[in-house]
Structure formats: structure tokens, C-alpha cells
Amino acid sequence: MADDLLEDDRSLNRRIDSLRRERDSVRRLLKQASLDDITVNLERLKNRLDILETELSGERDSD
């Protein structure tokens, strides 16, 4: 009976550890996705600023 309880505790601990690893993995993926979105938005803003800078400097011909 004591062996069964010990095995149940071990099984429960393994399951908890597994869930913690999965949680940490999901957190990393969400953080990475968020950073990817930020990178894309920053690149888009950089391109817009480059276009505005070119237009303001008079380097670009009027359409």
C-alpha cells in the first residue's frame, strides 16, 4: 500500500513537471511571436520613415 502511494506521488510529480515544461514552452513561443510582430512593425515604420525622408529632401520626383 505504501509503495502504491509512493508511485502515485512520483507519477503526480512527473505530471506536474511535464505541465511546467509545457507552460514554459508556451510562454517562450508567445514571447517569440510577440517579438516577431514588433520586428515586423518596426521594419514597416522604418520603411515609411525612409519614404517620408526621401520625399521631404526633394530627392523623389513628384508623381
N, C-alpha and C positions, 0 to 999 in steps of 0.2 A: 504494500500500500504506500509506504514512504517512497519507494522507487517510482511509483506512478506519479506521485505529487512532484517529485524532483524532475521527472521527464516532462510533466506539464509545464513546470516553471521554465525549463530550458526551451521548450517549444514556444512558449509565450515570449520569452526574451528574444529568441531568434526572429519571431514575427515582428516584434517591436523594432528591433534593429533594422529589419528589412524595410519596414514602413518609414523609418527615419532616413534611410538611404534614398528611398524613392522620393520623399519630401524634399530632400536636399537637391536631388537631381532636377526635380520640377522647378525649384527655386532658381537653380543655375540657368535652366532653359528660359525661364521667364525674364531673368535679368539680361541674358544674351539677346533675346528678342527685343527687349526694350532698348538696349544699346544699339541694335541694328536699325531700329526705327529712328533713333536720334541721329545716327550716322547718315542715313538717307536724307533726313530733313536738313541736316547741316550742309550736305552736298548741294541740295536743291537751293538753299538760301545763298550759298557761295556762288552758284551759277547766276542767280538773279542779281546779286550784287555786282558780279563781273559785267553783266549786260548793262546795268544801270551806270556803272562807272564808265564803260565804253561810250554810252550814249551821252553822258554828261561831259566827257572830254572832247566830244565832237569828232571822234575817230570813226564813228559809224555813219554811213550815208543815210539820209532820210529816205523812207520808203514812200 
